[in-house]
């Protein structure tokens, strides 16, 4: 069982990463907003906490770019929700964002753990 992160251990999302994380989460299948937030939190081992005040504007932004669509859904409790689904355009964007993220993290790692300099 993963250790739950305490509030000070949680990591604030870097600007721009929330969109990528939402797209990745939706690549596993359609979800409603709260389901997206919970999935990101669980998949990160409780390190990332997505504030709904940030999530819903991000979902609107992703919809306006046509990377995500919505359909009406109903929870087991009978509550009406919007189901968010990744579009083919969103899948291509996720691929681009993932590539950029890989390059960024590699560059940061090279700075944090520098290679020995050869004479």
C-alpha positions as CSV (number, residue, x, y, z in Angstrom):
1,X,0.0,0.0,0.0
2,X,1.4,3.4,-0.9
3,X,2.2,5.8,1.8
4,X,-0.2,8.8,1.9
5,X,1.5,12.1,1.4
6,X,1.0,14.6,4.1
7,X,-0.1,18.1,3.0
8,X,3.5,19.6,3.0
9,X,4.7,16.5,1.0
10,X,2.2,17.2,-1.8
11,X,3.6,18.8,-4.9
12,X,1.9,21.7,-6.6
13,X,1.4,21.1,-10.3
14,X,3.7,23.0,-12.6
15,X,1.8,25.4,-14.9
16,X,0.9,23.5,-18.0
17,X,1.1,20.0,-16.6
18,X,-2.5,19.8,-15.5
19,X,-3.7,19.7,-19.1
20,X,-1.2,16.9,-19.9
21,X,-2.3,14.9,-16.8
22,X,-5.9,15.3,-17.7
23,X,-5.3,14.1,-21.2
24,X,-3.3,11.1,-20.0
25,X,-6.0,10.2,-17.5
26,X,-8.7,10.4,-20.2
27,X,-6.6,8.2,-22.5
28,X,-7.5,5.3,-20.1
29,X,-11.2,6.0,-20.7
30,X,-14.0,8.5,-20.2
31,X,-14.4,10.0,-16.7
32,X,-16.4,12.7,-14.9
33,X,-14.5,15.6,-13.4
34,X,-14.2,14.3,-9.9
35,X,-13.1,10.9,-11.3
36,X,-10.3,12.7,-13.1
37,X,-9.1,14.4,-9.9
38,X,-9.3,11.2,-7.9
39,X,-7.4,9.2,-10.6
40,X,-4.6,11.7,-10.8
41,X,-4.3,11.7,-7.0
42,X,-4.3,7.9,-6.8
43,X,-1.9,7.4,-9.7
44,X,0.5,9.9,-8.2
45,X,0.5,8.0,-4.9
46,X,-1.4,10.8,-3.2
47,X,1.4,13.3,-4.1
48,X,-0.6,15.4,-6.6
49,X,-3.9,16.9,-5.4
50,X,-6.0,18.5,-8.2
51,X,-8.1,21.4,-6.9
52,X,-11.5,21.4,-8.6
53,X,-11.1,25.2,-9.0
54,X,-8.2,24.4,-11.3
55,X,-9.6,21.3,-12.9
56,X,-12.9,22.6,-14.3
57,X,-11.3,25.6,-16.1
58,X,-8.7,23.2,-17.5
59,X,-11.5,20.9,-18.8
60,X,-13.2,23.9,-20.4
61,X,-9.9,24.9,-22.0
62,X,-9.4,21.4,-23.3
63,X,-12.9,21.3,-24.7
64,X,-12.5,24.7,-26.5
65,X,-9.4,23.2,-28.2
66,X,-11.4,20.2,-29.2
67,X,-9.0,17.8,-27.3
68,X,-11.9,16.6,-25.1
69,X,-15.6,16.2,-25.6
70,X,-18.4,15.7,-23.1
71,X,-21.5,13.5,-23.0
72,X,-24.1,13.4,-20.3
73,X,-23.7,10.6,-17.8
74,X,-25.2,9.3,-14.6
75,X,-23.5,8.0,-11.5
76,X,-24.7,4.8,-9.7
77,X,-26.3,7.2,-7.2
78,X,-28.4,8.6,-10.0
79,X,-26.6,12.0,-10.0
80,X,-26.2,13.5,-13.4
81,X,-22.6,14.3,-14.5
82,X,-20.6,15.2,-17.6
83,X,-18.4,12.4,-18.9
84,X,-15.2,13.7,-20.5
85,X,-13.7,11.8,-23.3
86,X,-10.4,12.2,-25.2
87,X,-10.7,13.1,-28.9
88,X,-8.3,11.9,-31.6
89,X,-7.0,15.5,-31.7
90,X,-6.5,15.3,-27.9
91,X,-4.6,12.0,-28.3
92,X,-2.2,13.6,-30.8
93,X,-1.7,16.6,-28.4
94,X,-1.0,14.2,-25.6
95,X,1.7,12.6,-27.6
96,X,3.3,16.0,-28.3
97,X,3.0,17.0,-24.7
98,X,4.5,13.7,-23.5
99,X,7.5,14.2,-25.8
100,X,8.0,17.7,-24.6
101,X,7.8,16.6,-21.0
102,X,10.3,13.8,-21.5
103,X,12.8,16.3,-23.0
104,X,12.2,18.7,-20.2
105,X,12.7,16.1,-17.4
106,X,15.9,14.8,-19.1
107,X,17.3,18.3,-19.3
108,X,16.5,19.0,-15.7
109,X,18.0,15.7,-14.6
110,X,21.2,16.5,-16.5
111,X,21.5,19.7,-14.4
112,X,20.6,18.1,-11.1
113,X,22.9,15.1,-11.6
114,X,25.7,16.5,-13.8
115,X,27.8,14.1,-15.8
116,X,31.5,14.0,-14.8
117,X,33.5,16.5,-17.0
118,X,36.2,14.8,-19.1
119,X,39.5,16.6,-19.4
